[in-house]
Amino acid sequence: MTRYDYLIVGAGLSGAVFAHEAQAAGKKCLVIDKRAHIAGNIYTQEIEGVNVHRYGAHIFHTSLKNVWNYVQKFAEFNNYINSPIAYYKGEIYNMPFNMNTFAKMWGVVTPAEAQAKIAEQIQREGITEPKNLEEQALSLVGRDIFEKLVKGYTEKQWGRSCTDLPASIIKRLPCRFTYDNNYFNDPYQGIPKGGYTAFVRAMLKDVPVRLNVSYEALLRETSDEFARVIYCGPIDEFYHYDMGQLEYRSLRFEDEILDERNHQGVAVVNYTERDVPYTRIIEHKHFEFGTQEKTVITREHPANWQPGDEPYYPINDERNTALYKRYEQRAAQEGSVVFAGRLGAYKYYDMDKAIAATFELVKRELGVVL
């Protein structure tokens, strides 16, 4: 029998950061994951010499200097800038919405012309109190941008008509009146050289990790003792769904190896037509400026989530939010189990926000300020 200070359930980003810091603070830790690999949804798998983002594109970006300084300890990051494009019925538009987008769409040249065009279209819609996502988007950017770049993509992503989605999903649709295709405003961004799996492996190099084992199975099979548990799995699963299941949207990935050096010229192309079944095609080699003889592309299909599927995007509607609050209140009564990560918090996290949230957990648990 081994006595551990911490059992960390989940070898993804949140679990790895906590495990690294707990081990560094002299705590005896064990990390487990039910998957066959570390790194959770940022796992990268080498195929034809290309680091394939196995669970969808992950671009690290942050405005948090302490987070940026932290991740540099585990990998050297390249200078990749996310500049996706949108494909609509044979037309190519730059993302996010910027002067290159507006010039292509309307032939405008100056920011004043673009602003006037958008204002004219918003006024034409005459929507003052949006009742659904469609009306919200039309009141923010007008008809042309909505029809070509928002409607189809959003309906595929959520599996529902924009008129059946709440307006609250889109708080804003930022329009940039500069000729700048940099998707993120954050000053720090890039991809870890060698892929995210190597990045997480560096965090966990001094921590014992057991793969292909679930929390329930471990408790059944081991006589080891754990003073505390950092649980990064689904909070409702921990309680055997006895108050109901939280809902998610899922994804399905379709890979293809092509005998080409360069298939689409950019890492991410969004397909905004409703009739195209996938939302985007990812060409992974462009994340690391690859020059391999072959390339790997992935078509990303949104999917309805069923128990057993991988949960990607929480559906934070009224019903699920209320249910999560009930689980959260119950979790607050747990003496030795702490829920963490996106699944424990039923919240979509960008990577930097997941790390920042784990910093707070490290401070509470270990008294270490990062």
HELIX and SHEET records of a PDB file:
HELIX    1   1 LEU A   13  ALA A   24  1                                  12    
HELIX    2   2 GLY A   40  ILE A   42  5                                   3    
HELIX    3   3 LYS A   65  VAL A   71  1                                   7    
HELIX    4   4 MET A   99  TRP A  106  1                                   8    
HELIX    5   5 PRO A  111  GLU A  125  1                                  15    
HELIX    6   6 LEU A  133  VAL A  141  1                                   9    
HELIX    7   7 ARG A  143  ILE A  145  1                                   3    
HELIX    8   8 PHE A  146  VAL A  150  3                                   5    
HELIX    9   9 LYS A  151  TRP A  158  1                                   8    
HELIX   10  10 CYS A  162  ASP A  164  5                                   3    
HELIX   11  11 ALA A  167  ILE A  169  5                                   3    
HELIX   12  12 TYR A  196  MET A  203  1                                   8    
HELIX   13  13 TYR A  215  GLU A  221  1                                   7    
HELIX   14  14 ILE A  235  PHE A  238  1                                   4    
HELIX   15  15 HIS A  284  GLU A  288  5                                   5    
HELIX   16  16 GLU A  318  ALA A  331  1                                  14    
HELIX   17  17 GLY A  341  ALA A  345  1                                   5    
HELIX   18  18 MET A  351  LEU A  366  1                                  16    
SHEET    1   A 5 VAL A 209  LEU A 211  0                                        
SHEET    2   A 5 CYS A  29  ASP A  33  1                                        
SHEET    3   A 5 ARG A   3  VAL A   9  1                                        
SHEET    4   A 5 GLU A 225  TYR A 231  1                                        
SHEET    5   A 5 VAL A 337  PHE A 339  1                                        
SHEET    1   B 2 THR A  44  ILE A  47  0                                        
SHEET    2   B 2 VAL A  50  HIS A  53 -1                                        
SHEET    1   C 2 PHE A  60  THR A  62  0                                        
SHEET    2   C 2 TYR A 188  GLY A 190 -1                                        
SHEET    1   D 7 GLU A  91  ASN A  94  0                                        
SHEET    2   D 7 ILE A  85  TYR A  88 -1                                        
SHEET    3   D 7 VAL A 268  TYR A 271  1                                        
SHEET    4   D 7 ARG A 280  GLU A 283 -1                                        
SHEET    5   D 7 THR A 295  ASN A 304 -1                                        
SHEET    6   D 7 TYR A 248  LEU A 258 -1                                        
SHEET    7   D 7 TYR A 313  PRO A 314 -1                                        
END                                                                             
